[in-house]
Amino acid sequence: MAWVLLVVAGLLEVGWSVGMKYTDGFTRPLPSVLTGAGIVVSMLLLSQAARTLPIGTAYGVWVGIGAAGAAVFGMVVLGEPATAARIFFVCLLLVAVVGLKATSGH
């Protein structure tokens, strides 16, 4: 169950990190409230997952999902450059996430 919570927390991190782009410095109310709620729920789920998973693993996976997801969202939806180097490093992030899971002992 901790892994499910952690993946959901990571996906919410993608949501709130992308959401910050739309808050205009937290001056737009609706995007700001949604982003803030995403941050809170993401952190709560991370903290629940960290109750049973090693914190280094939980935090690393959470950040990895968030960073890779935000980068992919930027390339696919926002028209950010999708260079071979960027795609390689996103894949490297995902390999690191899988490696952390595989070596966590849980």
Secondary structure, 3 states (H helix, E strand, C coil): CHHHHHHHHHHHHHHHHHHHHHCCCCCCHHHHHHHHHHHHHHHHHHHHHCCCCCHHHHHHHHHHHHHHHHHHHHHHCCCCCCCHHHHHHHHHHHHHHHHHHHCCCC
